[in-house]
Amino acid sequence: MRPARQGVRGLLWMAVLLSSLLSACGGGGGSANGVSSSPSSGSDSSHAAFTLGLSGGAYRDVNHVWVTVGSVALHPQASQAWSSTDRSWTVLKLKTPVVIDLAVPDTAQGNVTPIFNGLSVPAGTYGQIRVFPLAHDAPLDEAASAKGLSYNAQVNYKDAGGVTRTVPLELPAPELGWRLPGSFNMAANSGSYVVMGADLLQSLVRISSPDGVDHFSFRPSLRSYDMATSGAIIGQIDPALICGGASAPAAPSCAEDIVVSAQSLSADGQRHVSVRQYRLSGTSGGFALYPLPSDTRYDVVITGRHMQTMVITDVAVSSFSVLVTLEWTTLGNSANPIRPVITPGASRSVNLASPVSPAGSQLYVGQTLGSVAQPYEVALSNVDVLSGTLAQPLVLPQGPVSVAPYVAPTTNAGTGVTTYPPLVFADTTPQEGSQSFSVQALGTAYDDPGARSVQTPPLGVNSTFGVADPVRQSALGIGQIQVTLTGTLSSVYDGAQLLVSDVNGVVATRTVTGSGSVVVNVPAGSQAAALGGTAVYAVALRAAGHTGALRWVRASAVVDMRNSASAALTLALP
């Protein structure tokens, strides 16, 4: 079969894009050592050749998110907590750490960067993979230095004034690693290629700072993709409507800051959530949602500034075998691109009227369409773990939502020509009402979401509203961590916060002003531990000042609350 004519430019762009996406081969060398060892590479009768890749995603206003990976660990049990002395882990330590940009610019946003290629691991089924990034405050590794970085973990972005900023990506618990749960079958005499997708929209946490320069922390939100069964959704948005395009009108009569996402129902079935995003970084209009599990279906949501939100329902994912024959799932092309409806009015933005608890929460903003019971995610922001509100206002879309059903292509049996029906959009008023949204606070792994409410923020201004706090799951035990603070806080710092984090990010914070004792309540016991590598905590002090001074003081060991109701440690104020 062959595709119908889509325009030479469209075919060339998509071919180049797919070539970029599918070129993830090779990668960092490594050796297996540490807790449990395995041969350095290849497969045999008792080992599999394991290739692991890391891919990022879209985040508005951020150009680069660098991480430096030093080692990887695997375990058969999904809920097993990490310990460097636990010999049931298989640990793969890289000979040379691998530096990866999780916000790759231009058309290669779906690129997968291999962490290592074909390292031997004992054959079997693993329940989790842990990737261990080097801490931002650790000595700068040679691999990061060679990339021109100032930190092992780093964010480059432009602030609201257009000033380029370089700040550390502040990892609250690098010693616990980033946990990827799943069922990973490593067969003997065979190879396995797994991609860890880091969802930047859900993972990056923006933090306000005394010096007025925003910083970033990380709340790992990870998904796994088996490259043997992965596919893509490819599409084209009309470049004549994208700000900066050769024939596009000037802002605000054009669309900008466009993000395309594949969405599916959340684990609790209560809302649609983004599982893969692509941020348009140029004016070509092309996008690729890759990798995605093949033979699955998603709703594709397109958001941007000065445009109506667009939803394409029930989109099938092309398999890898289809991709290599250039017969992919196509949403728009150069001959008939997706044309957003422009809303040139002044944008509106929102913030929280009061702090949300616990630390590590998210603000979810959605709209419910037609007969569908669950809202679609149209905006999302992690809460500033220090203030409990948003470090920057969240821009919301305007107008009704443009909705189109996906229609599968048809192939003429006689000619072999495949025809792609055009997308037919219709304006739909959300169930919440015109210009209204469902809003909800989502908590940590230990919490149920807060109650959902409907808000109608005024157009053209920044406004605030309140949300109900997430609710701690009632079955969880509660433990206490007592932290004794010694010394005096240096005058270069305006203040300090005590951060308690698990493998999923910050769980609790406390503001500290001087020496003394601070008690932090945290989930503990077997129920908390069963949530997945949880109930084990990293404790640290973060001090910051208006001159830009920043210092982390970390506890020398993690605090294990799986079988304990209390723990104590001491930290010295910087």
C-alpha positions in Angstrom: 0.0 0.0 0.0 1.1 3.6 -0.5 -0.2 6.8 1.0 -2.2 9.2 -1.0 -0.5 12.5 -2.0 -0.2 14.7 1.0 2.0 17.3 -0.5 5.7 16.8 -1.2 6.7 19.2 1.6 4.6 17.3 4.1 6.1 13.9 3.2 9.6 15.3 3.3 9.1 16.9 6.7 7.5 13.7 8.1 10.2 11.5 6.7 12.9 13.7 8.2 11.1 13.8 11.5 10.7 10.0 11.7 14.3 9.5 10.7 15.2 11.6 13.6 12.9 9.9 16.0 13.9 6.4 15.0 17.6 7.0 15.0 18.1 6.2 18.7 20.8 3.6 18.5 24.2 3.3 20.1 24.6 5.0 23.5 26.7 5.2 26.6 28.9 2.3 27.6 28.6 0.8 31.0 29.6 -1.8 33.4 27.6 -3.7 35.9 28.8 -3.5 39.5 27.7 -2.4 43.0 25.1 -4.4 44.8 24.8 -7.2 42.2 26.9 -7.7 39.1 26.4 -9.0 35.6 28.4 -9.4 32.4 29.2 -6.1 30.8 27.3 -6.6 27.5 25.4 -9.0 25.3 23.1 -11.9 26.0 23.6 -15.6 26.7 21.7 -18.6 28.0 21.1 -16.8 31.4 21.3 -13.1 30.5 19.5 -10.6 28.3 21.0 -7.7 26.5 19.2 -4.6 28.0 19.0 -1.2 26.2 17.5 1.7 28.2 16.6 5.0 26.7 15.4 8.3 28.2 13.0 10.7 26.6 11.6 14.0 27.8 8.5 16.1 26.8 7.0 19.5 26.4 7.2 22.4 28.9 6.3 25.9 28.0 9.0 28.7 28.4 11.8 26.2 29.1 14.5 25.6 26.5 16.6 22.8 28.1 16.3 20.4 31.0 19.7 18.6 31.5 20.2 15.6 33.7 23.4 13.5 34.1 22.7 9.8 34.7 25.3 7.8 36.6 23.8 4.4 37.2 20.6 2.3 36.8 19.2 -0.5 39.0 16.6 -3.2 38.5 14.5 -5.2 40.9 11.9 -8.0 40.5 9.5 -6.5 43.0 7.7 -3.3 42.0 7.3 -2.1 45.6 10.8 -2.7 46.8 12.5 0.3 48.4 16.0 1.2 47.3 18.9 0.5 49.5 22.6 0.5 48.5 23.2 -2.4 50.8 20.3 -4.6 49.5 21.9 -7.3 47.4 18.7 -8.2 45.7 19.1 -5.3 43.3 20.9 -5.5 40.0 23.0 -2.4 39.6 24.5 -1.1 36.3 27.0 1.6 36.8 28.0 3.6 33.7 31.7 3.9 32.9 30.9 7.5 31.8 27.8 9.3 33.0 25.3 10.2 30.2 24.1 13.8 29.9 20.6 14.0 28.5 18.4 17.0 27.6 14.8 16.2 28.5 13.5 19.3 26.5 15.2 18.7 23.2 14.4 21.6 20.9 13.4 21.7 17.2 11.8 18.7 15.5 13.6 16.0 17.4 11.5 16.4 20.6 10.5 12.8 20.4 14.1 11.7 20.3 15.2 8.9 22.6 18.6 9.2 24.1 20.1 5.8 25.1 21.5 5.6 28.6 23.3 2.4 27.6 23.1 -0.1 24.8 23.0 -3.9 25.3 24.2 -4.3 28.8 23.8 -7.8 30.2 21.3 -8.4 33.0 20.2 -11.7 34.6 17.2 -13.0 32.6 13.8 -12.7 34.3 10.9 -10.3 34.8 11.6 -7.1 36.7 9.0 -5.0 38.5 10.9 -1.7 38.5 13.8 0.2 37.0 15.5 3.0 38.9 17.6 5.7 37.1 20.0 7.6 39.4 20.8 11.1 38.3 23.7 13.0 39.7 22.7 15.7 42.2 22.7 19.3 41.1 24.8 20.2 44.1 27.4 17.4 43.6 30.8 18.2 42.1 30.3 18.9 38.4 31.0 15.7 36.4 33.3 15.8 33.5 30.5 14.7 31.2 28.3 17.6 32.2 31.3 20.0 32.0 32.0 18.8 28.4 28.4 19.8 27.5 29.1 23.3 28.8 26.8 22.9 31.8 27.2 24.6 35.2 25.4 21.9 37.1 24.9 18.1 36.7 21.2 18.9 36.6 20.3 22.2 34.9 17.4 24.2 33.5 17.8 26.9 30.8 14.8 29.1 30.3 13.7 32.7 29.4 11.8 34.6 32.1 8.8 36.9 31.6 11.1 39.7 30.6 12.9 37.7 27.9 16.1 37.3 30.0 17.9 33.9 29.5 18.3 32.1 32.9 20.5 29.2 33.9 19.6 27.6 37.2 20.1 24.2 38.8 17.5 21.5 38.5 17.1 21.0 42.2 16.7 17.2 42.7 15.3 16.7 46.2 16.1 12.9 46.5 18.7 11.8 43.9 19.9 9.1 46.2 16.5 7.4 45.8 16.6 7.5 42.0 13.7 7.9 39.6 11.4 4.8 39.8 9.8 3.3 36.7 7.3 0.6 37.6 6.1 -2.0 35.2 6.6 -5.6 34.0 9.9 -5.8 32.1 10.6 -9.2 30.6 14.3 -9.7 30.0 14.5 -13.0 28.1 17.7 -15.0 27.8 19.5 -15.0 24.5 17.5 -11.9 23.5 17.5 -8.2 23.7 15.1 -5.8 25.3 14.8 -2.1 24.6 12.8 0.0 27.1 12.3 3.8 27.0 11.7 5.8 30.2 9.5 8.8 29.3 9.9 11.7 31.7 6.8 13.9 31.5 8.1 17.4 32.0 4.7 19.0 32.3 4.0 16.9 35.4 7.6 16.6 36.6 9.0 20.1 36.6 8.2 22.1 39.7 8.7 25.9 39.5 9.9 27.6 42.7 9.9 31.3 43.4 13.1 32.6 44.9 14.1 35.6 47.0 16.3 37.0 44.2 13.3 37.1 41.8 14.7 34.3 39.6 12.6 31.2 39.4 14.2 27.9 40.2 13.0 24.4 39.4 12.7 21.2 41.3 11.6 17.7 40.1 8.6 15.5 40.8 9.3 12.4 38.7 6.4 11.4 36.5 7.6 8.5 34.4 6.1 6.1 31.8 7.7 3.1 30.1 7.6 2.2 26.5 8.7 -1.1 24.9 10.3 0.0 21.6 9.3 -3.3 20.0 5.7 -2.4 20.3 5.8 1.4 20.0 4.3 3.7 17.4 3.5 7.4 16.8 0.9 10.0 15.9 2.1 12.5 13.4 0.4 15.7 12.3 0.6 19.2 10.9 -0.8 22.5 12.1 -1.2 25.3 9.6 2.1 27.4 9.7 0.1 30.4 8.3 -1.5 30.7 11.7 1.6 30.2 13.9 3.2 33.4 15.2 6.5 34.0 13.5 5.6 32.2 10.3 6.4 33.8 7.0 2.7 34.5 6.1 1.3 34.5 9.6 -0.2 37.7 11.0 1.3 39.4 14.0 0.4 38.5 17.6 -2.1 38.3 19.0 -3.8 37.4 15.8 -1.8 34.1 15.6 -1.3 31.1 17.8 1.9 30.6 19.8 3.3 28.4 22.6 1.4 25.4 21.1 1.6 22.0 22.8 0.1 18.8 21.4 -0.7 16.0 23.9 -2.0 12.5 23.8 -4.5 11.9 26.6 -6.1 8.9 28.3 -8.1 8.4 31.5 -6.3 8.6 34.8 -5.7 5.5 36.9 -8.8 6.3 39.0 -10.9 6.9 35.8 -11.9 10.4 37.0 -10.1 12.7 34.4 -8.2 12.7 31.2 -4.5 13.2 31.7 -1.7 13.9 29.3 0.7 10.9 28.7 2.8 12.3 25.9 3.4 15.9 24.7 5.1 17.7 21.8 5.8 21.4 22.0 6.1 23.2 18.6 9.4 25.0 18.7 9.4 26.4 15.2 7.0 27.6 12.6 6.8 24.4 10.4 3.7 23.3 12.4 4.8 19.6 12.4 4.4 17.5 15.5 5.1 13.8 16.4 3.8 12.1 19.6 6.3 9.4 20.0 6.8 6.8 21.4 3.3 5.6 22.3 2.1 2.0 22.7 0.9 0.8 19.4 -2.6 -0.6 18.8 -3.9 1.8 21.5 -6.2 4.9 21.1 -5.9 8.4 22.6 -7.7 11.7 22.4 -5.3 14.3 21.1 -5.5 17.7 22.7 -3.9 20.9 21.2 -3.6 24.0 23.4 -1.8 27.3 22.8 -2.1 31.0 23.4 -4.5 33.1 21.4 -6.3 29.9 20.1 -9.2 27.7 21.0 -8.4 24.4 22.5 -8.7 21.6 20.0 -9.6 17.9 20.7 -9.4 15.0 18.2 -11.1 12.0 19.7 -10.3 8.3 19.5 -7.1 8.5 17.5 -5.3 5.2 16.8 -1.6 4.8 17.1 0.4 3.4 14.2 2.6 0.5 14.9 6.4 0.6 14.4 6.1 -1.7 11.3 3.6 0.8 9.8 5.9 3.8 10.5 8.8 2.4 8.6 6.6 2.1 5.5 5.6 5.7 5.9 1.9 4.8 6.6 1.5 6.5 9.9 -1.4 7.9 11.8 -1.7 11.4 10.3 -3.6 14.3 11.7 -3.4 17.0 9.1 -0.7 17.5 6.4 0.7 20.3 4.3 -2.1 20.1 1.8 -4.8 20.1 4.5 -3.3 21.1 7.9 -5.1 21.5 11.2 -6.3 25.1 11.4 -6.8 26.5 14.9 -9.4 29.1 15.6 -7.6 32.3 16.7 -8.8 34.2 19.8 -6.9 37.5 19.7 -8.2 38.9 23.0 -6.0 39.5 25.9 -5.0 36.2 27.6 -6.2 35.3 31.1 -4.2 33.7 33.8 -4.9 32.3 37.3 -3.2 31.6 40.6 -4.3 30.0 43.9 -5.9 32.3 46.4 -4.4 30.4 49.3 -1.7 27.7 49.7 -2.5 24.1 48.9 -1.4 21.3 51.3 0.5 18.9 51.1 3.6 20.1 49.4 4.1 18.3 46.1 0.5 18.9 44.9 -0.7 19.8 41.4 -3.4 22.1 40.0 -5.4 20.4 37.4 -7.6 22.4 35.0 -10.0 20.6 32.7 -13.0 20.9 30.5 -15.7 18.3 29.9 -17.1 17.9 26.4 -20.2 16.4 24.9 -21.4 13.2 26.6 -18.0 12.3 28.0 -18.1 12.3 31.8 -14.4 13.1 32.5 -12.8 16.4 31.8 -9.9 16.8 29.4 -6.7 18.4 30.7 -6.3 21.8 29.2 -3.8 23.2 31.8 -1.7 21.8 34.6 0.9 23.2 37.0 2.8 21.8 39.9 2.4 23.8 43.1 5.5 25.7 44.4 6.6 23.3 47.2 7.8 26.3 49.3 4.8 28.7 49.0 1.9 26.3 48.3 0.7 28.5 45.4 2.0 28.8 41.8 5.4 30.4 41.2 3.9 31.9 38.0 0.3 32.4 37.0 -1.2 29.7 34.8 -2.5 30.9 31.4 -5.9 29.4 30.5 -7.5 29.1 27.0 -10.4 31.1 25.7 -13.5 30.4 23.7 -15.3 27.2 23.0 -13.4 23.9 22.2 -12.9 22.8 18.6 -13.7 19.0 18.5 -13.3 16.6 15.7 -13.6 12.8 15.5 -10.7 10.8 14.1 -11.6 9.0 10.9 -9.3 6.1 9.9 -7.7 6.2 6.4 -9.1 4.0 3.7 -7.2 2.1 1.1 -8.4 1.4 -2.4 -8.0 -2.4 -3.0 -7.4 -1.9 -6.7 -4.9 1.0 -6.7 -3.4 0.5 -3.3 -3.8 4.3 -2.7 -4.5 5.3 1.0 -6.7 8.3 1.5 -6.7 10.3 4.7 -10.1 12.0 5.4 -9.9 15.6 6.6 -10.6 16.4 10.2 -13.9 18.2 10.6 -14.0 20.4 13.7 -17.1 21.7 15.4 -17.2 24.3 18.3 -18.4 22.7 21.5 -19.3 24.5 24.7 -17.9 22.6 27.7 -20.3 21.1 30.3 -18.9 23.5 32.9 -20.3 26.4 30.8 -18.8 29.0 28.5 -15.4 30.1 29.6 -15.5 27.8 32.7 -13.3 25.0 33.9 -13.2 22.1 36.3 -10.3 22.6 38.8 -8.9 20.1 41.2 -5.8 19.7 43.4 -4.0 16.4 43.0 -1.7 15.3 45.8 1.1 12.9 46.3 1.0 9.1 46.1 -0.3 9.1 49.6 -3.3 11.3 48.9 -6.7 11.2 47.2 -7.5 14.2 45.0 -9.3 17.2 46.5 -12.9 17.8 45.6 -13.5 19.2 42.1 -15.1 22.6 41.6 -16.1 24.8 38.6 -14.4 28.2 38.2 -15.0 30.9 35.7 -12.0 33.2 35.7 -12.5 36.6 34.1 -11.1 37.2 30.7 -8.1 39.5 30.1 -6.8 39.6 33.6 -4.9 37.6 36.2 -7.3 36.3 39.0 -7.2 33.8 41.8 -9.5 31.0 43.1 -9.4 28.5 45.9 -9.3 24.7 45.6 -10.0 21.9 48.1 -6.8 20.3 49.5 -6.1 16.7 48.6 -7.0 14.2 51.4 -4.5 11.8 53.0 -5.6 8.2 52.5 -7.1 7.1 55.8 -5.6 3.6 55.9 -2.0 4.9 56.0 0.0 4.9 59.2 1.6 8.1 60.3 5.2 8.4 61.6 7.3 11.2 62.9 10.7 12.4 61.8 12.4 14.6 64.4 15.1 16.8 62.9 17.5 18.6 65.3 18.9 21.8 63.7 22.3 23.1 64.9 24.3 26.2 64.3 23.1 29.6 62.9 21.8 30.4 59.4 24.3 32.5 57.5 23.3 36.1 56.8 23.6 35.5 53.0 20.4 33.5 53.2 17.0 35.0 53.7 15.6 31.8 55.1 15.6 28.0 54.9 13.1 25.2 54.4 13.2 21.6 55.6 12.3 19.3 52.7 11.2 15.7 53.2 11.0 13.7 49.9 10.4 10.2 48.7 11.0 8.6 45.3 8.1 10.6 43.9 9.2 14.0 45.0 8.6 16.4 48.0 6.1 15.1 50.5 6.4 17.7 53.3 8.1 21.0 54.0 8.7 23.2 57.1 10.1 26.7 57.3 13.0 27.0 59.7 14.4 30.2 61.2 17.1 28.9 63.6 18.4 26.0 65.7 16.1 23.8 67.5 13.9 20.7 66.9 11.4 20.2 64.1 8.9 17.3 63.9 7.5 16.3 60.5 4.6 13.9 60.2 4.9 11.5 57.2 3.1 8.4 56.0 4.7 5.3 57.5 4.1 1.5 57.8 3.3 -1.3 55.5 0.3 0.4 53.7 2.5 3.4 52.8 5.3 1.2 51.7 3.0 -0.8 49.4 2.4 2.3 47.2 5.7 1.6 45.4 9.1 2.2 46.8 7.5 4.7 49.3 7.8 5.4 53.0 11.6 5.8 52.6 12.6 9.5 52.8 15.4 11.8 52.0 15.7 14.8 54.3 17.4 18.1 53.4 17.7 21.8 54.2 17.4 24.3 51.4 18.6 27.8 52.1 18.3 30.7 49.6 19.0 34.4 49.6 18.1 37.6 47.6 21.6 37.8 46.3 21.2 34.4 44.5 22.9 32.4 47.2 21.6 28.8 47.3 22.7 25.9 49.5 21.4 22.3 50.1 22.4 20.4 53.2 21.4 16.8 52.9 21.1 14.1 55.6 23.8 11.5 55.4 21.3 8.6 55.1 17.7 8.1 54.1 15.0 7.6 56.7 13.2 4.3 56.4 9.7 4.4 57.9 8.4 1.2 56.4 8.5 -0.6 59.7 9.0 2.3 62.1 6.8 5.0 63.6 9.6 7.4 64.5 13.1 8.5 63.4 15.6 11.2 64.4 18.5 13.0 62.7 20.6 16.1 62.9 21.3 18.8 60.3 23.6 21.8 60.5 22.2 25.1 59.3 24.4 26.5 56.5 
